[in-house]
Amino acid sequence: MKEVLLNPHTGYYTTKDNVFGDEGDFITAPEIGQIFGELIAVWCINELQKFNYDGQIQLVELGPGKGTLMLDMLRVYERFGFSTERISVHLVELSPHLQRVQGERLCNGQVERSGQSESYVQRGTTGNGVNIFWYPDIVELPRGFSIVIANEFFDALPAHVFCKEVNDDGGPGWKEVLIDINPDATVPSFRFIQSTKRTPYSVVFGKRFHDKAHLLQDRSRVEVSFEMEQIAQNIANRFADSGGFGLIVDYGHHGNKSDTFRSFKSHKLHDPLVNPGDADLTVDVDFGFLKYFLEQDDKAFTLGPVGQGTFLSAMQGSKRLEDLLQSSTSQEWKKSLIAGYEALTNPAKMGERFKVLAVFPAALKQHLLTGNNVIGFRSQVME
C-alpha cells in the first residue's frame, strides 16, 4: 500500500492530478460541503473553552487532502476572534504534489521550501496572516498544545492481513496474507497468497494479541496497521506531554469486519491488484484497534466512535444548513447544500458508515466522565 500510494515517481497520491472530487476517484466530506469543516471547528472551539486555555494553539491536520477542511476551519476560528498570533497550522503531508495543491488553496501559492536545518518541508501564510507549516511525518511536529484532526487519514495507512490457523501443538497461530506474482497468468499480474510459514509480522502479531480477545472477537481474519499504532502513540504522548485533544473521522467498524482491503477508481470499486498506482487503495479503520493503540499506555482517553450523522446532528448541523439556505438566492446552490448535508448524515450514505472518535489526554478522563458533557458523545460520557 505504501509503495503504490506514495512512491515518489509512480505513486497514486504523488503523481495523479485529480484524486479527490467529482473528477477524481473518490470524494471526501469536506469536498461535499462547507458544513462539515465548520462544525468540526465549532466542536474544537467549544471544547477549548471548557479548558480555559488561552495559550498558543497548533492546529494539526493529518492527511489534509486539497486543504478544504482546514480552509473551512480557519474561517470559523477567525469568526470567533482567534488572532493570527495565537494559532498556527501544521499539516502532515508526504506527497509533494498534494503539498503544492494545499499551498495553492490555503496560501494562494505563496509558499517557500525550507532548508535542510528545518523540520518542516515548506511554509506559507494565509491571506489573513496565519502561518502554515508542512511536515512529511507527525514525528517532525514541534511540541505544543495541539488540536489534531484526521479526516480519512488512517484508512490509507498500510495494513497487514493475518489468518488464524491451528498450530501443530493444537494452539492458535497466524499466517500472513501476501501479494505474489501470478504464475498462471498470460500477462504479468499479481495474486494474493497465504504464507506457508510464519512471517516476522505474524509472529509479532500472535505474541502481542493472543490474549486480546476483545480485539480479535473470534475472527479468523484480521487487518491491522502497525503504522496506525505508531501514529496513535505519537498523538497520545503529545497530548500527555503538551496538552490538546483531537477528532478522528473515518469509515470503519468496531472490530466486526475482516476483509475490507479494496480499491476505488472513478468512484467505483476496482481490483486492487490491477494497474497498481492508478487507483486508490484503502482499508476500513478498525476502531477497536485504534482505541486500543491510543489508550494502551494510559496517555490518552477516547470517546466514541459515534456515527458521523449522529455527531453532525448533535452539532446542530440542520440549523447551520437552514442558515446557509436563507442567506443564498441561488436555487442550484441550495440544492447542492441540501444534497451535500443529506449525503453526510443519511445512515444509508456517510452518516453511519463514517465514524467520529474524540481523543483527550488521559488526565482529563474523570473530569469528562463527571458531568462535563462532550457534544456528540454525551450518552457515552454519562455511561
Disulfide bonds with the S-S distance in Angstrom:
none
